[in-house]
Amino acid sequence: MGLCMIGWLEWKTMDKNWSGGFFMIQEYLSEELIQLDIQVEMREEVIDRLAELMEAKGIMARNEDFLYNVFERERNGTTSMGSEIAIPYGTSKDVNRSAIAVARLIKPIYWDDGNPVSYVFLIAALKGEETVLYSSLKEKLMDQKVREQLKIASTPVQVVSALQI
């Protein structure tokens, strides 16, 4: 067991997207997966909308199985982290590559834990990458400087830049 874990860590250390136990978030972001100032009423609506965008951009072949896994994950515990941010995530056999889609909402919606959410970061991950990618993004979003830059971002380019701080 120990040798397998060491081999896995060595492999991940050589991976260009891996840095000290965390993924390099900017490698999973693209301007085409960022929607600013959208109007939705419920979390399911924003998750559906971002998953459709990811499917249209080729991140996944189909989004039905992926959405099932995301909503199953949501039933098991909240992905709201406070600070008006939620990070729903999932994986499926139809995911072609790991990516993060972002939505900034015009008006906050209330997540299942009652917290208001204005920023949704939907992670579509290859099997085995979902929890590390989630942890990496959450760690980045805990930085107040990053959150301040997200609030003043007026373009997808600025959102990507904010997450590179």
C-alpha positions as a printed NumPy array, in Angstrom:
array([[  0.   ,   0.   ,   0.   ],
       [  2.779,   2.461,   0.916],
       [  4.61 ,   1.856,  -2.35 ],
       [  1.445,   2.458,  -4.36 ],
       [  0.86 ,   5.783,  -2.599],
       [  4.483,   6.869,  -3.127],
       [  4.267,   5.942,  -6.812],
       [  1.029,   7.888,  -7.16 ],
       [  2.534,  10.957,  -5.488],
       [  5.622,  10.782,  -7.694],
       [  3.403,  10.54 , -10.783],
       [  1.285,  13.47 ,  -9.625],
       [  4.392,  15.536,  -8.819],
       [  5.511,  15.118, -12.427],
       [  2.082,  16.169, -13.681],
       [  2.194,  19.8  , -14.9  ],
       [ -1.094,  20.565, -13.13 ],
       [ -0.005,  19.302,  -9.709],
       [  1.743,  21.481,  -7.171],
       [  2.489,  20.466,  -3.608],
       [ -0.671,  18.419,  -3.109],
       [ -2.917,  20.86 ,  -4.962],
       [ -3.872,  21.272,  -8.595],
       [ -2.97 ,  24.467, -10.42 ],
       [ -6.503,  25.855, -10.744],
       [ -5.801,  28.066, -13.761],
       [ -5.095,  24.958, -15.853],
       [ -8.772,  23.992, -15.509],
       [-10.293,  27.401, -16.252],
       [-11.094,  28.996, -19.572],
       [-12.895,  32.207, -20.426],
       [-15.451,  30.291, -22.488],
       [-16.621,  28.468, -19.334],
       [-17.318,  31.649, -17.348],
       [-20.741,  33.31 , -17.299],
       [-21.114,  36.624, -15.521],
       [-24.264,  38.211, -14.181],
       [-26.748,  35.469, -14.94 ],
       [-30.248,  35.244, -13.508],
       [-31.358,  31.966, -11.916],
       [-33.796,  31.098,  -9.158],
       [-32.468,  27.752,  -7.856],
       [-29.178,  25.881,  -7.486],
       [-30.363,  23.13 ,  -9.843],
       [-30.874,  25.738, -12.547],
       [-27.353,  27.156, -12.325],
       [-25.776,  23.688, -12.131],
       [-27.791,  22.561, -15.189],
       [-26.814,  25.683, -17.097],
       [-23.094,  25.273, -16.376],
       [-23.2  ,  21.554, -17.216],
       [-24.876,  22.354, -20.557],
       [-22.114,  24.871, -21.255],
       [-19.462,  22.272, -20.448],
       [-21.14 ,  19.751, -22.74 ],
       [-21.341,  22.323, -25.553],
       [-17.609,  23.058, -25.156],
       [-16.657,  19.374, -25.29 ],
       [-15.693,  18.928, -21.639],
       [-18.102,  16.014, -21.511],
       [-19.848,  13.941, -24.146],
       [-23.215,  14.058, -22.36 ],
       [-24.201,  15.666, -19.102],
       [-26.981,  13.397, -17.75 ],
       [-24.777,  10.947, -15.806],
       [-22.561,  13.798, -14.645],
       [-25.568,  15.78 , -13.366],
       [-26.89 ,  12.707, -11.571],
       [-23.528,  12.393,  -9.763],
       [-23.404,  16.118,  -8.919],
       [-26.923,  16.109,  -7.464],
       [-26.223,  12.877,  -5.578],
       [-23.153,  14.578,  -4.092],
       [-25.311,  17.594,  -3.15 ],
       [-27.764,  15.295,  -1.33 ],
       [-24.882,  13.927,   0.773],
       [-23.753,  17.341,   2.035],
       [-23.576,  20.96 ,   1.078],
       [-20.965,  22.315,  -1.304],
       [-21.585,  25.865,  -0.122],
       [-18.444,  27.131,   1.598],
       [-19.761,  30.469,   2.86 ],
       [-18.639,  33.854,   1.482],
       [-21.429,  33.485,  -1.127],
       [-19.552,  30.648,  -2.88 ],
       [-20.596,  27.092,  -3.775],
       [-18.41 ,  24.455,  -5.419],
       [-20.576,  21.59 ,  -6.674],
       [-18.568,  18.82 ,  -8.288],
       [-18.846,  15.449,  -9.887],
       [-17.426,  12.952, -12.289],
       [-18.75 ,  10.481, -14.823],
       [-17.571,   8.246, -17.629],
       [-18.657,  10.97 , -20.068],
       [-16.187,  13.586, -18.743],
       [-13.43 ,  13.983, -21.369],
       [-11.175,  16.243, -19.296],
       [-11.351,  17.977, -15.948],
       [-12.551,  21.585, -16.018],
       [-14.2  ,  24.291, -13.925],
       [-17.171,  26.36 , -15.108],
       [-18.012,  29.568, -13.259],
       [-21.229,  31.536, -12.834],
       [-21.624,  34.865, -11.09 ],
       [-25.267,  35.469, -10.269],
       [-27.085,  38.798, -10.5  ],
       [-29.028,  37.981,  -7.348],
       [-27.878,  35.451,  -4.716],
       [-29.75 ,  32.178,  -4.43 ],
       [-29.985,  30.121,  -1.245],
       [-28.1  ,  26.832,  -1.236],
       [-29.437,  23.801,   0.633],
       [-27.734,  24.881,   3.875],
       [-29.464,  28.264,   3.778],
       [-26.351,  30.228,   2.832],
       [-26.69 ,  32.816,   0.062],
       [-24.594,  32.019,  -3.022],
       [-23.536,  34.478,  -5.722],
       [-20.632,  32.499,  -7.221],
       [-20.905,  28.908,  -8.423],
       [-17.826,  26.961,  -9.485],
       [-18.913,  23.683, -11.093],
       [-16.144,  21.09 , -11.3  ],
       [-16.358,  18.306, -13.889],
       [-13.522,  15.936, -13.085],
       [-11.936,  12.81 , -14.407],
       [-12.342,   9.917, -11.986],
       [ -9.929,  10.317,  -9.086],
       [ -9.326,  14.051,  -9.538],
       [-12.588,  15.397,  -8.118],
       [-11.712,  15.725,  -4.424],
       [ -8.224,  17.137,  -4.938],
       [ -9.484,  19.62 ,  -7.515],
       [-12.32 ,  20.598,  -5.143],
       [ -9.871,  21.053,  -2.248],
       [ -7.487,  23.088,  -4.398],
       [-10.232,  25.416,  -5.585],
       [-11.684,  25.781,  -2.093],
       [ -8.249,  26.655,  -0.714],
       [ -7.834,  29.316,  -3.41 ],
       [-11.281,  30.776,  -2.743],
       [-10.61 ,  31.055,   0.986],
       [ -8.125,  33.82 ,   0.179],
       [ -9.862,  37.162,   0.779],
       [ -7.769,  38.869,  -1.953],
       [ -9.078,  36.366,  -4.498],
       [-12.679,  36.922,  -3.399],
       [-12.249,  40.714,  -3.578],
       [-10.896,  40.443,  -7.13 ],
       [-13.796,  38.19 ,  -8.137],
       [-16.288,  40.791,  -6.898],
       [-14.82 ,  43.532,  -9.092],
       [-14.178,  41.322, -12.136],
       [-16.197,  42.554, -15.107],
       [-14.943,  40.089, -17.728],
       [-14.117,  36.365, -17.844],
       [-10.443,  37.328, -18.334],
       [-10.526,  39.159, -15.009],
       [-12.133,  36.159, -13.294],
       [ -9.301,  33.911, -14.535],
       [ -6.754,  36.516, -13.389],
       [ -8.352,  36.726,  -9.946],
       [ -7.906,  32.98 ,  -9.504],
       [ -4.212,  33.218, -10.373],
       [ -3.382,  35.342,  -7.311]])
